[in-house]
């Protein structure tokens, strides 16, 4: 497809294919190649004035950089993507980028900034009716309160779980409960972590996901 788009001079088609190639490379953990494909796609989207394509690629570049812990670079890519999503009025794209920015800020322990980014993302997810995005952000917000306000953390988690159940996303229920346990383990709170890990393990077991269940049971020991 790429060769054909090049042959007929269809730069937008070429850009879309390069972005898709980058997505596959990222999925295969070939991140250097993914960044190269994304960079080529980005140049083409800019050349034809496709701002939405440009924004989506910048978000994808930021995701690769975040995975590689290149957090300053990731925030720069996300900021550029955010401005473009806002310029074209893509509120869902804007929400996804704000959530990603919050994730980087949470990793850097910039908790106040993370809460602000998550709050903005949450408002946008609600505005466009993106229930899955709303639930994911609520779960992320809750993790920020695990140490200072455990009750508030559980309230956020319960709100997220209620949405997952309402939209039929059974997997995310134990996954997010387990994530709270893993986060508490990382923070050195093993006793508190056990309750989340055991609850997640039992739910995974009920769903037939035995490998996931065993992993959580082992972590709870």
C-alpha positions as CSV (number, residue, x, y, z in Angstrom):
1,X,0.0,0.0,0.0
2,X,2.8,2.4,0.9
3,X,4.5,2.0,-2.5
4,X,1.3,2.5,-4.3
5,X,0.4,5.7,-2.4
6,X,3.9,7.0,-3.2
7,X,3.6,6.1,-6.8
8,X,0.4,8.1,-7.2
9,X,1.6,11.0,-5.0
10,X,-1.1,10.5,-2.3
11,X,0.8,11.9,0.6
12,X,-2.2,11.6,3.0
13,X,-2.6,8.0,2.2
14,X,1.2,7.5,2.6
15,X,1.1,9.2,6.0
16,X,-1.8,7.0,7.2
17,X,0.0,3.9,6.2
18,X,3.2,5.0,7.9
19,X,1.3,5.7,11.1
20,X,-0.3,2.2,10.9
21,X,3.1,0.7,10.4
22,X,4.4,2.6,13.4
23,X,1.4,1.2,15.4
24,X,2.4,-2.4,14.5
25,X,6.0,-1.8,15.3
26,X,5.1,-0.3,18.7
27,X,2.9,-3.3,19.4
28,X,5.8,-5.6,18.6
29,X,8.1,-3.5,21.0
30,X,10.2,-2.3,18.1
31,X,10.1,1.2,19.4
32,X,13.0,2.7,17.5
33,X,11.4,1.6,14.2
34,X,8.0,2.9,15.4
35,X,9.5,6.3,16.1
36,X,11.0,6.5,12.7
37,X,7.7,5.5,11.0
38,X,5.8,8.1,13.1
39,X,8.4,10.8,12.3
40,X,7.9,10.1,8.6
41,X,4.1,10.1,9.0
42,X,4.3,13.4,11.0
43,X,6.2,15.1,8.3
44,X,3.7,14.1,5.6
45,X,0.7,15.1,7.8
46,X,2.3,18.5,8.3
47,X,3.0,18.8,4.5
48,X,-0.6,18.3,3.6
49,X,-2.0,20.3,6.5
50,X,-3.8,17.3,8.2
51,X,-3.8,18.6,11.8
52,X,-5.8,15.7,13.2
53,X,-3.4,13.2,11.7
54,X,-0.5,15.3,13.1
55,X,-2.1,15.3,16.5
56,X,-2.7,11.5,16.6
57,X,0.9,10.8,15.6
58,X,2.3,13.2,18.2
59,X,0.2,11.4,20.8
60,X,1.6,8.0,19.6
61,X,5.1,9.4,19.7
62,X,4.5,10.6,23.3
63,X,3.2,7.1,24.2
64,X,6.5,5.5,23.0
65,X,8.5,8.1,24.8
66,X,6.5,7.6,28.0
67,X,7.1,3.8,27.8
68,X,10.8,4.5,27.4
69,X,10.7,6.8,30.5
70,X,11.7,9.8,28.3
71,X,9.2,11.9,30.3
72,X,10.3,15.4,29.3
73,X,10.2,14.4,25.6
74,X,6.8,12.7,26.2
75,X,5.3,15.8,27.8
76,X,6.5,17.9,24.9
77,X,4.9,15.6,22.3
78,X,1.7,15.5,24.3
79,X,1.6,19.3,24.7
80,X,1.9,19.7,20.9
81,X,-0.8,17.0,20.4
82,X,-3.1,18.7,22.9
83,X,-2.8,22.1,21.2
84,X,-3.7,20.5,17.8
85,X,-6.7,18.5,19.2
86,X,-8.0,21.7,20.8
87,X,-7.5,23.6,17.5
88,X,-9.6,21.1,15.5
89,X,-12.2,20.6,18.3
90,X,-11.5,16.9,18.9
91,X,-12.5,16.7,22.6
92,X,-12.0,12.9,22.8
93,X,-8.4,13.3,21.5
94,X,-7.9,16.1,24.0
95,X,-9.2,13.9,26.8
96,X,-6.9,11.0,25.9
97,X,-3.8,13.3,25.8
98,X,-4.7,14.9,29.1
99,X,-5.0,11.5,30.7
100,X,-1.6,10.6,29.3
101,X,-0.1,13.8,30.6
102,X,-1.6,12.9,34.0
103,X,0.0,9.5,33.9
104,X,3.5,11.0,33.3
105,X,2.9,13.5,36.1
106,X,1.8,10.7,38.4
107,X,5.0,8.8,37.6
108,X,7.1,11.9,38.3
109,X,5.2,12.2,41.7
110,X,3.8,15.6,40.6
111,X,0.5,14.7,42.2
112,X,-1.2,18.1,42.2
113,X,-0.5,18.5,38.5
114,X,-1.6,15.0,37.8
115,X,-4.9,15.5,39.6
116,X,-5.5,18.7,37.5
117,X,-4.8,16.9,34.3
118,X,-7.0,14.0,35.2
119,X,-9.8,16.3,36.3
120,X,-9.7,18.1,32.9
121,X,-9.7,14.7,31.1
122,X,-12.6,13.4,33.2
123,X,-14.7,16.4,32.3
124,X,-14.1,15.9,28.6
125,X,-14.7,12.1,28.7
126,X,-18.0,12.9,30.5
127,X,-18.9,15.6,27.9
128,X,-18.5,13.2,25.0
129,X,-20.0,10.2,26.7
130,X,-16.8,8.1,26.7
131,X,-17.6,5.9,29.7
132,X,-14.5,3.7,29.4
133,X,-12.2,6.8,29.5
134,X,-14.2,8.2,32.4
135,X,-13.7,5.0,34.4
136,X,-10.0,4.7,33.6
137,X,-9.4,8.3,34.8
138,X,-11.3,7.7,38.0
139,X,-9.2,4.7,38.7
140,X,-6.0,6.7,38.1
141,X,-7.2,9.6,40.3
142,X,-7.9,7.2,43.1
143,X,-4.4,5.8,43.1
144,X,-3.1,9.2,44.0
145,X,-4.9,9.1,47.3
146,X,-3.8,5.6,48.4
147,X,-1.4,6.8,51.0
148,X,-2.9,10.1,52.2
149,X,-6.6,9.3,52.0
150,X,-7.4,5.6,51.6
151,X,-11.1,6.1,51.9
152,X,-11.1,8.6,49.1
153,X,-9.0,6.2,47.0
154,X,-11.6,3.5,47.5
155,X,-14.4,5.9,46.5
156,X,-12.8,6.6,43.2
157,X,-12.2,2.9,42.6
158,X,-15.8,2.1,43.4
159,X,-17.0,4.7,40.9
160,X,-14.7,3.3,38.3
161,X,-15.9,-0.3,39.0
162,X,-19.5,0.8,38.7
163,X,-18.9,2.2,35.3
164,X,-17.0,-0.9,34.1
165,X,-19.8,-3.1,35.2
166,X,-22.4,-0.8,33.6
167,X,-20.6,-1.0,30.2
168,X,-20.0,-4.7,30.4
169,X,-16.2,-4.5,30.8
170,X,-15.7,-7.4,33.2
171,X,-11.9,-7.6,32.8
172,X,-11.2,-4.1,33.9
173,X,-12.9,-4.7,37.3
174,X,-10.3,-7.1,38.7
175,X,-7.5,-5.5,36.7
176,X,-8.0,-2.1,38.3
177,X,-8.6,-3.6,41.8
178,X,-5.3,-5.4,41.3
179,X,-3.6,-2.3,40.1
180,X,-4.4,-0.7,43.5
181,X,-2.7,-3.7,45.1
182,X,0.4,-3.5,42.9
183,X,0.7,0.2,43.6
184,X,0.5,-0.4,47.3
185,X,3.2,-3.1,47.0
186,X,5.4,-0.6,45.2
187,X,4.8,1.9,48.0
188,X,5.8,-0.7,50.6
189,X,2.3,-1.2,52.0
190,X,2.1,-5.0,51.7
191,X,-0.6,-5.5,54.4
192,X,-3.0,-3.1,52.7
193,X,-2.1,-4.5,49.3
194,X,-3.2,-8.0,50.1
195,X,-6.9,-7.2,50.3
196,X,-6.9,-5.7,46.8
197,X,-4.7,-8.5,45.3
198,X,-6.9,-11.3,46.8
199,X,-10.1,-9.6,45.7
200,X,-8.7,-9.3,42.2
201,X,-7.4,-12.9,42.2
202,X,-10.9,-14.2,43.1
203,X,-12.6,-12.2,40.4
204,X,-10.1,-13.4,37.8
205,X,-10.6,-16.9,39.0
206,X,-14.4,-16.6,38.6
207,X,-13.8,-15.4,35.0
208,X,-11.6,-18.3,34.2
209,X,-8.4,-16.2,33.9
210,X,-6.3,-18.6,35.9
211,X,-2.9,-17.2,35.1
212,X,-3.9,-13.8,36.2
213,X,-5.6,-15.2,39.3
214,X,-2.4,-17.1,40.3
215,X,-0.2,-14.1,39.7
216,X,-2.3,-12.1,42.1
217,X,-2.6,-14.9,44.7
218,X,1.2,-15.2,44.6
219,X,1.7,-11.5,45.1
220,X,-0.7,-11.5,48.1
221,X,1.4,-14.1,50.0
